[in-house]
Amino acid sequence: MAKGLAAGTLAHVPGICDVGADVSDYDKFGGWQGLAFGGTGFFRVEKADRWWLVTPEGNAFLSLGVNHIHPDLLFQEYNREYWADQLGYREVPYSHKGFEASPAYGKWLAMVEEDLGKWGFNTIGGLSMINRCPTGIPYTMCVRFVDNCHWMKAEDISFPDAFSQDFANKCREIAKKQCAPRRDDPYLVGYFYSDTPILTCRGAHAKEGLLYYDNPREEVLTWPRAIAALPAGAPGKQTYVEFMRGRYHGRIRDFNAVYGTSLKSFRELLSGSLPSSPARHEQAHSDEKAFLKEILEKLYRVLSGALREHDPNHLILGDRYNGNTELPDAAMETMASYCDVLSIQYYGHFDEQKADLDMAYGKTGKPVVLCDSCFSTPSEEMPNPFGRWVENQKQRAVAYEGYARGIFSQDCVVGWHWCGYVDRWSASQGFRQHSGIKDAFGREYEVASAMARVNREVYAIAGGGGAHMRVGD
């Protein structure tokens, strides 16, 4: 045990509660050696006076990550020439495969490593395009088994038959290809699934106009309705019919009254479809929520089984839930049985999120990673950036500090991942733009200084030590 601490002891940890203690001792994974639990060779979670991630060497770890770290943002029309001069990569059109095979890739990785270290970040967050991570930086990985992300185009969204063996086989193949090669990597923290999956009627609705958190999109089906529309021979359709038979106690007349159908038996429902507008919306919505739980129970069992078959060592971080829409109880409660950490993307200030965060933790008892959020400032180059908007760069820095102090004071929070690394300028590149810590030409914003200072205080914040005690100075 580091510094003679008993495993899980927090009340008298030097540097968290004691002013003047020397707490600059980090292990090679960035874990704080002021609180030790014993190493297992891989990241895990432990609960002491609060929840912690634990490094492979056994030391306390709070994940401070940056998402969307990928080099293609350096080779857009507006900044290609600048970065070609800086990195020496001039292939046109840009090819990620070509860039990764070139000497420029090593220069880029060195820049990433220097930036994250300078700003006090210790994790490469999700949705990053890094096949060879910088040496010594823990990372997360997204393994998307299902194409049901809220930001996808309607025509690209699909809800597979989670009850079918074909789906299970597909998931096993994905896990074998993407996870098996990493099963012994100690720097991998864990795996995310889908990014902000569509799980509710609200999430499936059409989205139009200038949106803070979403891209415009046509309305799509919900997962229960997609299963209900399957042909009679599909395992999911058979499961749906039996579920409805049990829910209505075999009384097809009651089912017809809710859905406006004229079926003679539940057997007829196998080859039938539901009307677009049921007769009793409230009851139909209740049915849909109940069947969603059945789908997710099967889904998460299949996904965790496939992943554990090919990688039993790393954390399951699960679906990255969208906190800016409804967080369905069915999803959180079901996921809790099959994940190690609950992952929530939530754009907004801490006081806007606290009640939902308390609710999510109360329902699951799982530690939480706030897996994707930021504060943005619209500009001529970025007229519609993601996230909660603030008026200027100074306010971004203030917002970052306030949010970090708020969330890491919560005993359940073990990480926050910022969106993202480098600006994505120009609406011509997409309706929404990611805002970075650097602009499109690598110039740091004022928020970088706040990050460098506050990120080195998070262990003090987590232990109640306050702003006067900095870890790592």
C-alpha positions in Angstrom: 0.0 0.0 0.0 1.3 3.4 -0.9 2.4 5.5 2.1 1.1 2.9 4.5 -2.5 3.4 3.8 -5.1 0.8 4.3 -7.0 -0.1 1.2 -9.9 2.3 0.6 -8.9 4.7 3.4 -9.7 8.3 2.6 -10.4 10.3 5.8 -6.7 11.1 6.5 -5.2 10.8 3.0 -2.3 13.2 2.8 -2.9 15.9 0.3 -6.7 15.5 0.2 -7.5 16.9 3.6 -4.1 17.9 5.0 -2.7 21.3 3.8 1.0 21.1 2.9 1.3 17.4 2.3 3.4 16.2 -0.5 1.1 14.5 -3.0 2.9 14.9 -6.3 3.5 11.1 -6.5 1.8 9.6 -9.6 2.3 6.1 -11.0 3.1 5.6 -14.7 -0.6 5.5 -15.6 -1.3 8.9 -13.9 -2.7 7.3 -10.8 -2.3 9.2 -7.5 -0.3 7.2 -5.1 -1.7 8.9 -2.1 -4.5 6.4 -2.1 -3.8 2.7 -2.9 -6.0 -0.3 -3.3 -3.6 -2.9 -4.7 -2.9 -3.6 -8.3 -4.5 -6.2 -10.6 -2.7 -5.2 -13.9 -5.8 -3.5 -15.3 -8.1 -0.6 -14.6 -11.0 -1.2 -12.3 -13.4 0.6 -9.9 -13.4 0.7 -6.2 -15.6 2.4 -3.6 -14.0 3.9 -0.5 -15.4 7.1 1.0 -16.3 7.8 -2.7 -16.0 5.9 -6.0 -12.6 5.8 -7.7 -11.1 4.4 -10.8 -8.0 2.4 -9.9 -4.9 2.1 -12.1 -3.3 -1.3 -13.0 -0.7 -0.5 -10.3 -3.5 0.0 -7.7 -3.7 3.7 -7.3 -6.6 6.1 -7.2 -7.5 7.6 -10.6 -10.0 10.2 -11.8 -10.3 10.2 -15.6 -9.8 13.6 -17.2 -10.2 13.0 -20.9 -10.4 14.7 -24.2 -12.6 13.3 -27.0 -12.5 13.5 -30.7 -8.7 13.4 -31.0 -8.3 12.7 -34.7 -5.9 14.2 -37.2 -8.4 14.8 -40.1 -9.4 18.1 -38.5 -5.9 19.3 -39.3 -6.3 18.7 -43.0 -9.5 20.6 -43.9 -9.6 23.1 -46.7 -9.0 26.1 -44.4 -6.0 24.7 -42.5 -4.4 22.0 -44.7 -1.5 24.1 -45.9 -0.6 25.2 -42.4 -0.5 21.7 -40.9 1.3 20.3 -44.0 4.1 22.8 -43.2 4.1 21.8 -39.5 3.9 18.1 -39.8 5.3 17.4 -43.3 2.3 15.5 -44.6 1.1 16.7 -48.0 -1.0 13.9 -49.5 -4.1 15.2 -51.2 -6.8 14.1 -50.7 -6.1 13.4 -47.0 -6.0 9.7 -46.1 -6.0 8.6 -42.5 -4.3 5.4 -43.5 -1.6 7.3 -45.4 -1.1 9.8 -42.5 -0.7 7.0 -40.0 1.9 5.3 -42.1 3.9 8.5 -42.5 6.5 10.1 -40.2 4.0 12.9 -39.6 1.9 10.6 -37.5 4.7 10.4 -34.9 5.0 14.2 -34.8 1.2 14.5 -34.3 1.2 11.9 -31.5 4.0 13.8 -29.7 1.9 17.0 -30.0 -1.1 15.2 -28.5 1.0 13.8 -25.7 2.6 17.2 -24.9 -0.8 19.0 -25.0 -2.6 16.6 -22.7 0.2 16.6 -20.2 0.5 20.4 -20.2 -3.3 20.8 -19.7 -3.5 18.1 -17.0 -5.5 15.5 -18.9 -4.8 11.8 -18.3 -7.1 10.0 -20.7 -7.8 9.8 -24.4 -11.5 10.0 -24.5 -14.0 8.3 -26.8 -14.7 8.9 -30.5 -10.9 9.5 -31.0 -9.1 8.2 -34.1 -5.9 6.9 -32.6 -4.8 3.3 -33.4 -1.4 3.8 -31.8 -1.9 5.9 -28.7 0.9 8.1 -27.2 3.1 6.1 -24.8 1.9 6.2 -21.2 -1.6 7.7 -21.7 -4.6 5.6 -20.7 -7.3 5.5 -23.3 -10.9 4.4 -23.9 -12.4 2.7 -26.9 -15.8 2.9 -28.5 -17.1 -0.5 -29.9 -20.4 0.3 -31.7 -22.4 -2.9 -31.9 -25.5 -1.1 -33.0 -26.0 1.9 -35.4 -28.6 3.7 -33.3 -26.8 7.0 -32.4 -29.0 10.1 -32.2 -26.6 12.1 -34.4 -26.7 9.7 -37.3 -28.8 10.4 -40.5 -32.2 8.7 -40.4 -31.3 6.4 -43.3 -28.2 5.1 -41.4 -30.0 4.3 -38.1 -31.0 0.7 -37.5 -32.5 -1.3 -34.7 -31.4 -5.0 -35.1 -33.3 -8.0 -33.8 -31.5 -8.3 -30.5 -33.2 -11.6 -29.8 -31.8 -13.3 -32.9 -28.8 -15.6 -33.0 -27.5 -13.8 -36.1 -27.2 -10.6 -34.0 -25.4 -12.5 -31.2 -22.9 -13.9 -33.8 -22.3 -10.5 -35.3 -21.5 -9.1 -31.8 -19.1 -11.9 -31.1 -17.3 -11.2 -34.4 -17.0 -7.5 -33.7 -15.6 -8.2 -30.2 -13.2 -10.7 -31.6 -11.9 -8.2 -34.2 -11.8 -5.1 -32.0 -11.4 -6.2 -28.4 -9.4 -9.5 -28.5 -6.2 -7.8 -29.7 -6.4 -5.3 -26.7 -7.2 -7.7 -23.9 -3.7 -7.6 -22.4 -3.2 -3.8 -22.8 -2.9 -2.2 -19.4 -3.4 1.3 -20.7 -6.9 0.6 -22.0 -9.4 1.8 -19.4 -12.5 0.2 -20.9 -15.1 0.0 -23.7 -18.0 2.2 -24.6 -20.9 1.0 -26.7 -23.1 3.3 -28.8 -22.8 7.0 -28.6 -26.1 8.6 -27.3 -28.4 5.7 -28.5 -32.0 6.5 -29.4 -34.0 4.9 -26.6 -37.2 7.0 -26.2 -40.0 8.5 -28.3 -38.5 11.9 -27.7 -35.1 10.8 -29.0 -36.7 9.3 -32.1 -38.6 12.5 -33.0 -37.6 14.7 -35.9 -35.2 17.5 -35.0 -35.1 20.8 -36.9 -33.6 24.2 -36.6 -30.7 25.6 -34.7 -30.0 23.0 -31.9 -27.7 23.2 -29.0 -27.2 19.4 -28.7 -28.3 17.7 -31.9 -28.1 17.6 -35.6 -31.3 18.0 -37.7 -32.8 14.6 -38.5 -36.0 13.0 -39.8 -38.1 11.0 -37.3 -37.1 7.4 -36.9 -38.7 4.4 -35.3 -38.2 3.5 -31.7 -36.6 0.1 -31.0 -39.8 -1.5 -29.7 -41.7 -0.4 -32.8 -38.9 -1.7 -35.1 -39.1 -5.1 -33.4 -42.9 -5.0 -33.7 -42.6 -4.4 -37.4 -40.4 -7.5 -38.0 -41.8 -10.5 -40.0 -43.5 -13.4 -38.3 -40.5 -15.7 -38.3 -38.2 -13.2 -36.6 -37.2 -14.1 -33.0 -37.8 -10.6 -31.9 -41.4 -10.5 -33.4 -42.2 -13.8 -31.6 -40.8 -12.3 -28.4 -42.9 -9.2 -28.8 -46.1 -11.1 -29.4 -45.6 -13.3 -26.3 -44.7 -10.2 -24.3 -47.9 -8.5 -25.3 -50.0 -11.7 -24.8 -48.7 -11.8 -21.2 -49.1 -8.1 -20.6 -52.7 -8.2 -21.7 -53.4 -11.6 -20.0 -54.3 -13.2 -23.3 -57.2 -10.8 -23.9 -56.8 -9.7 -27.5 -59.9 -7.5 -27.1 -58.1 -5.3 -24.6 -55.1 -5.1 -26.9 -57.3 -4.0 -29.8 -58.9 -1.3 -27.7 -55.5 0.2 -27.0 -54.0 0.0 -30.5 -57.2 0.4 -32.7 -56.7 -3.0 -34.3 -59.2 -5.8 -35.0 -57.1 -8.9 -34.5 -58.9 -12.1 -33.6 -56.0 -13.5 -31.6 -52.4 -12.7 -30.6 -51.3 -15.2 -33.2 -52.6 -12.9 -35.9 -50.3 -10.2 -34.4 -47.3 -12.2 -35.6 -48.1 -11.3 -39.2 -49.6 -8.0 -38.5 -48.2 -4.5 -37.8 -49.2 -1.7 -35.4 -50.9 1.4 -36.6 -48.8 4.6 -36.6 -51.2 6.2 -34.1 -52.7 4.0 -31.4 -56.2 4.6 -30.0 -54.9 5.0 -26.4 -51.5 6.8 -26.6 -50.7 6.7 -22.8 -51.2 2.9 -22.5 -49.3 2.2 -25.8 -46.4 4.4 -24.5 -46.4 2.4 -21.3 -46.3 -0.9 -23.3 -43.4 0.5 -25.3 -41.3 1.4 -22.3 -41.9 -2.0 -20.8 -40.9 -3.8 -23.9 -37.8 -1.6 -24.2 -36.6 -3.1 -20.9 -37.0 -6.6 -22.5 -34.9 -5.5 -25.5 -32.2 -3.9 -23.4 -32.0 -6.8 -21.0 -31.3 -9.1 -24.0 -29.0 -6.5 -25.7 -26.8 -5.8 -22.8 -26.5 -9.5 -21.9 -25.4 -10.3 -25.5 -23.0 -7.4 -25.6 -21.3 -8.1 -22.3 -21.1 -11.8 -23.1 -19.4 -11.1 -26.4 -17.0 -8.6 -24.9 -16.1 -10.8 -21.9 -15.6 -13.8 -24.2 -12.8 -11.9 -26.0 -11.6 -9.5 -23.3 -12.3 -10.4 -19.6 -9.9 -7.8 -18.3 -11.2 -4.3 -19.1 -14.0 -2.2 -17.8 -17.4 -2.1 -19.5 -18.3 1.6 -19.7 -21.5 0.8 -21.7 -23.8 3.0 -23.8 -23.0 6.7 -23.7 -26.4 7.9 -22.6 -27.7 11.3 -23.7 -28.5 13.3 -20.6 -30.0 16.1 -22.7 -32.9 13.9 -23.5 -34.9 11.7 -21.2 -32.8 9.1 -19.4 -35.2 6.1 -19.3 -35.2 4.1 -16.1 -35.3 0.9 -18.1 -32.0 1.7 -19.7 -30.1 2.7 -16.6 -31.5 0.0 -14.4 -30.8 -2.7 -17.0 -27.4 -1.4 -17.9 -26.4 -1.4 -14.2 -26.3 -5.2 -14.2 -24.0 -5.4 -17.2 -21.5 -2.5 -16.8 -18.9 -1.3 -14.4 -19.4 2.4 -15.0 -22.5 4.4 -16.1 -21.6 6.8 -18.9 -23.6 9.9 -19.5 -23.1 12.7 -22.0 -24.6 15.9 -20.6 -24.1 19.4 -22.0 -24.9 22.0 -19.5 -23.7 23.6 -16.2 -23.4 21.5 -13.1 -26.5 22.9 -11.4 -28.6 21.9 -14.5 -27.4 18.3 -14.1 -27.1 17.6 -10.4 -30.7 16.4 -9.9 -30.4 14.0 -12.9 -27.0 12.8 -11.8 -28.4 12.1 -8.3 -31.3 10.2 -9.9 -29.1 8.1 -12.2 -26.8 7.2 -9.3 -29.7 6.5 -7.0 -31.2 4.0 -9.5 -28.0 2.2 -10.4 -25.5 2.6 -7.6 -22.8 2.7 -10.3 -19.9 5.2 -10.6 -20.4 7.7 -13.4 -18.2 9.1 -16.1 -19.5 12.3 -17.7 -18.3 11.1 -21.1 -18.8 14.0 -23.4 -19.6 17.7 -22.8 -18.1 21.2 -23.2 -18.8 24.9 -23.2 -18.7 26.7 -26.6 -18.5 30.2 -27.9 -20.1 30.8 -31.4 -17.9 32.6 -33.9 -17.8 33.4 -37.6 -15.8 30.2 -38.2 -18.1 28.2 -35.8 -21.6 29.5 -36.0 -23.3 26.6 -34.4 -20.9 24.7 -32.1 -21.9 21.8 -29.8 -22.6 22.4 -26.2 -23.8 25.0 -23.8 -23.0 28.4 -25.3 -21.2 31.1 -23.3 -20.5 34.6 -24.5 -16.7 34.6 -24.8 -13.5 32.7 -24.2 -13.1 34.0 -20.7 -16.5 32.7 -19.8 -15.5 29.3 -21.2 -12.6 29.2 -18.7 -14.9 30.2 -15.8 -17.5 27.6 -16.9 -14.9 24.8 -17.1 -13.7 25.5 -13.6 -17.2 25.7 -12.1 -18.2 22.4 -13.8 -15.1 20.6 -12.8 -15.5 21.7 -9.1 -19.1 20.7 -9.2 -18.9 17.2 -10.7 -15.8 16.0 -8.9 -17.3 17.0 -5.6 -19.9 14.2 -6.3 -18.9 10.9 -4.7 -20.1 8.9 -7.7 -18.2 10.8 -10.4 -15.0 9.2 -11.6 -14.3 11.1 -14.8 -15.2 13.9 -17.2 -14.2 13.9 -20.9 -14.2 17.2 -22.7 -15.5 17.6 -26.3 -13.0 18.1 -28.0 -9.3 18.7 -29.0 -9.2 21.0 -32.1 -11.9 23.2 -33.6 -13.9 22.1 -36.5 -14.5 25.3 -38.4 -16.9 26.1 -41.1 -20.6 25.1 -41.3 -19.8 23.8 -44.8 -18.1 20.8 -43.0 -21.4 20.0 -41.3 -24.4 21.6 -39.6 -22.7 21.4 -36.2 -19.1 22.1 -35.3 -16.9 20.6 -32.5 -15.2 23.3 -30.4 -11.7 22.6 -29.2 -9.1 23.6 -26.7 -7.2 24.8 -29.7 -8.4 26.5 -32.8 -8.0 25.1 -36.2 -4.4 26.4 -36.4 -3.3 25.0 -33.1 -3.6 28.2 -31.0 -4.7 27.6 -27.5 -7.9 29.2 -26.1 -8.0 30.8 -22.6 -9.8 27.7 -21.3 -6.5 25.8 -21.7 -5.0 27.7 -18.8 -8.0 27.0 -16.6 -7.7 23.3 -17.4 -4.0 23.2 -16.6 -4.8 24.6 -13.2 -8.0 23.0 -12.2 -7.2 19.5 -13.5 -4.4 19.3 -11.0 -6.8 20.0 -8.2 -9.3 17.3 -8.8 -8.1 14.9 -6.1 -8.3 17.7 -3.6 -11.8 18.6 -4.9 -12.8 14.9 -4.7 -11.7 14.7 -1.1 -13.1 18.0 0.0 -9.7 19.7 0.2 -10.8 22.7 -1.8 -8.9 25.0 -4.1 -6.0 25.6 -1.8 -4.7 22.1 -2.2 -3.3 21.2 -5.6 -2.2 17.8 -6.5 0.8 17.4 -8.8 2.3 20.9 -8.4 
